[in-house]
Amino acid sequence: MSTSDIWVGSNPTSVVGRQKGGISAKLTGLLTGDRAFVQLIRFALVGGISNILYFGAFLALHGDGVLLANAVGAVLSTILANELHRRLTFHAADRVHWFTAQWEGGGLALIGLAASSAAISALGFLLPGVSGVLQAGFVIGVSALVGGLRFVALRGWVF
């Protein structure tokens, strides 16, 4: 018990009035629901996690060619994202098989891969010699735009 806590009956309460089941419990309850906005928050968190994997793969392979690095990063991060979306974002592990999620979610990701590949090609044409970090950041930005459409499709079609 910290010095900022006081006792009210048998339940500890902080000076600002948080009790067991207070703000953190409400936040946890909010983030575990299945409303669209809550799913969108989880979708964005999963996207951030998978983008870290993408970024690492892209940087590791960009010396072998940016399009190859983009493709490998996209495949690896898509596999991870599809599984996390199936289990966490949409709570669909009991109704959507792993292969179905990978096949259908992967098909949607191909659209994102085409868009990001086109964006990398355009960036390379417009700004030759641009750094791998800038290229990866640019692709992540394009992917964020495509991600909004992917969320709608995953929520309405796949999961």
C-alpha positions in Angstrom: 0.0 0.0 0.0 1.4 3.4 -1.0 1.2 6.5 1.1 -1.4 7.9 -1.3 -3.9 5.1 -0.5 -6.5 5.3 2.2 -8.7 2.6 3.5 -12.5 2.7 3.1 -14.0 -0.3 4.7 -12.1 -3.3 3.5 -11.4 -1.9 0.0 -8.3 0.2 -0.7 -9.1 3.5 -2.4 -6.6 6.0 -3.6 -6.9 9.7 -2.8 -8.3 10.3 -6.3 -11.0 7.7 -5.7 -10.0 4.7 -7.8 -11.2 1.5 -6.3 -10.7 -2.1 -7.2 -12.5 -2.2 -10.5 -11.9 1.4 -11.2 -10.4 3.1 -14.3 -8.0 0.4 -15.3 -10.7 -2.3 -15.0 -13.1 -0.1 -17.1 -10.3 0.4 -19.7 -9.6 -3.3 -19.8 -13.3 -4.0 -20.2 -13.5 -1.5 -23.0 -10.6 -2.9 -24.9 -11.9 -6.5 -24.7 -15.3 -5.7 -26.2 -16.4 -6.5 -29.8 -17.7 -3.1 -30.9 -16.2 -1.7 -34.1 -14.3 1.1 -32.4 -12.8 -1.2 -29.9 -11.8 -3.7 -32.7 -10.3 -0.8 -34.6 -8.1 0.1 -31.6 -6.9 -3.5 -31.3 -6.5 -3.6 -35.1 -4.2 -0.6 -34.9 -2.2 -2.1 -32.1 -1.7 -5.4 -34.0 -0.7 -3.3 -37.0 1.9 -1.5 -35.0 3.3 -4.9 -33.8 3.4 -6.3 -37.3 4.9 -3.1 -38.7 7.8 -3.6 -36.3 8.4 -7.0 -37.8 8.1 -5.6 -41.3 10.5 -2.7 -40.5 13.1 -5.1 -39.2 12.8 -7.5 -42.2 12.9 -4.6 -44.6 16.1 -3.1 -43.1 17.7 -6.5 -42.9 17.0 -7.2 -46.6 17.0 -3.8 -48.3 20.6 -4.3 -49.5 19.3 -7.2 -51.7 16.7 -4.9 -53.3 13.9 -2.8 -51.9 11.2 -4.7 -53.7 12.4 -8.1 -52.3 12.7 -6.5 -48.9 9.2 -5.2 -49.2 7.8 -8.5 -50.3 9.5 -10.5 -47.5 8.6 -8.0 -44.9 5.0 -7.9 -46.1 4.6 -11.7 -46.1 6.1 -12.1 -42.6 4.2 -9.3 -41.1 0.9 -10.4 -42.8 1.1 -13.9 -41.4 1.7 -12.5 -37.9 -1.1 -9.9 -38.3 -3.7 -12.3 -39.6 -3.2 -14.6 -36.7 -3.3 -11.8 -34.1 -6.4 -10.4 -35.8 -8.0 -13.8 -35.7 -7.2 -14.4 -32.0 -7.2 -10.9 -30.5 -8.7 -8.2 -32.7 -11.9 -10.0 -33.8 -12.0 -12.9 -31.2 -12.5 -15.3 -34.1 -10.2 -18.2 -33.2 -13.2 -20.5 -32.4 -15.1 -19.7 -35.7 -12.4 -19.0 -38.3 -9.7 -21.6 -39.0 -6.0 -20.5 -39.2 -5.7 -21.4 -42.9 -8.9 -19.5 -43.8 -7.6 -16.4 -42.0 -4.3 -16.7 -43.7 -5.8 -17.3 -47.2 -8.5 -14.6 -47.1 -6.5 -12.1 -45.0 -3.5 -12.8 -47.2 -5.5 -12.1 -50.3 -6.5 -8.7 -48.9 -2.9 -8.1 -48.0 -1.9 -8.6 -51.6 -3.7 -5.4 -52.4 -1.6 -3.6 -49.8 1.6 -5.2 -51.2 0.7 -4.0 -54.7 0.1 -0.5 -53.3 3.3 -0.4 -51.3 5.4 -1.8 -54.1 4.0 0.8 -56.5 4.7 3.5 -53.8 8.3 2.3 -53.4 8.8 2.2 -57.2 7.5 5.8 -57.4 9.6 6.9 -54.5 12.7 5.4 -56.1 12.0 7.0 -59.4 11.2 10.4 -57.9 14.0 10.4 -55.2 16.8 8.0 -56.3 19.3 7.1 -53.6 16.8 7.6 -50.7 17.7 5.8 -47.5 16.2 2.5 -46.5 14.8 4.0 -43.3 12.9 6.6 -45.3 11.7 4.0 -47.7 10.5 1.8 -44.9 8.7 4.7 -43.2 7.1 5.7 -46.5 5.8 2.2 -47.0 4.4 2.1 -43.5 2.5 5.3 -44.2 1.1 3.9 -47.4 0.2 0.7 -45.5 -1.6 2.7 -42.9 -3.9 4.1 -45.6 -4.5 0.6 -47.1 -5.0 -0.7 -43.5 -8.2 1.3 -43.0 -9.8 -0.4 -46.0 -8.4 -3.8 -44.9 -10.0 -3.3 -41.4 -13.4 -2.8 -43.0 -12.9 -5.9 -45.3 -11.6 -8.1 -42.5 -14.4 -7.2 -40.1 -17.1 -7.6 -42.7 -15.9 -10.5 -44.8 -13.2 -12.6 -43.1 -14.0 -12.5 -39.4 
